[in-house]
Amino acid sequence: MYIFLSILIVLACLLLIGAVLIQKSKGGGLASDYSQGNQFMGYRKTTDFIEKATWSLAVFICVISILASFTITKPSAKSSISVSPVETSMPAPAPVNAPAE
């Protein structure tokens, strides 16, 4: 499930990058390329659509990221390496006597 949500996030990010690059700074966007105002959907509706798509994709990414964080499985408390009591209770090696001067 986590992989599926991660793929959705990546696709939404790519679409968001495209939507942001289509927009022109200072609100011009696609509307600045049209010379007539009576085109299909109108130029104002085009910029409204792109702005709504940008906000929708941003909210989608946030919600899916939160959902993906709940699908991450926590590591189990048991360790795959078992330590026997004999290994932990071994005596320390005897110190080596230093030669007297």
N, C-alpha and C positions, 0 to 999 in steps of 0.2 A: 504494500500500500504506500509505503514511504517513497519508493521509486516512482510510482505513478504520480504522486503529488509533486515530486521533484521535477518530473518531466513537464507537468502542467505549469509549474512556476517558471521554468526556463522558456517555454513557449510564450507565456504571458509577458515575460521580460523582453523577449525579442519583438513582440507586437508593440509593447510600450516604447521601445527604442524607436521603432518605425513611426509611431504616432507622434512622438516628440520631435523627431527630425522633420516630419512633414510640416509641423507648425512653424510659423515665422515668429521671431521675437517681436515683442511689442504688439502682439495680437493680429498681425497681418495674415499670416498663414496662407492657406490656399486662396483666400479671398483676393489677394493682391494680384494673382495671375489672371483673373477674369476681368474682361473689359465691359461685359454686359451684366446687368443685375437680374435679368429674367431667364437665366439658364435653368436647366433641370435642377430641382431642389434649391436653387438660389445659392448665392455664395455665402450668405450669412448662415444658412442652415448647415452648410458644409463645415464651417469653422465650429459651429455649435456641436455638430456630431463628433468632430475630432476631439474637442475639449471634453465632451462627455465620455468618449472612449478612453481618453487618457486617465480621467479620474476613476472610471470603472475598472480599468486594468490595474491601477495602483491599489484600489481597495481589494480587488480579487487576489493580488499577490500577497497582501497583508493577511487576509483571511486564510488563504491556503497555507501560508507559512506557519500560522498559528496551529492549524489543523495538522500539519506535518510534524510539528514538534510533539504532538500527543501520540503520534504513531511510532515514534522511536522507542525501541525496546531497551529496557535497562539491563545492564549486565547482571548475570546471576550472582548471588552471594557466594556460591560454592566455587572453589578454585579447582582447576583441572589438575593441579599438581598437589598431591597429598604428601604431607610431611609426617613421617612416623615419629613417635616419641623417642625412639632410640637416637635418631639424628640430632634432636634438640637437647638431649641430656648427656651428650658426650662430655667427658671431663676436659678441661683446658690442658694443653701440653705443658709439661714440666719446664720451668725456666732453666736456662743454661747458666751455670755458674761462671762468672767472669774470673779470669785469672788474677791472682793477688799480685800486687806490685811490690 
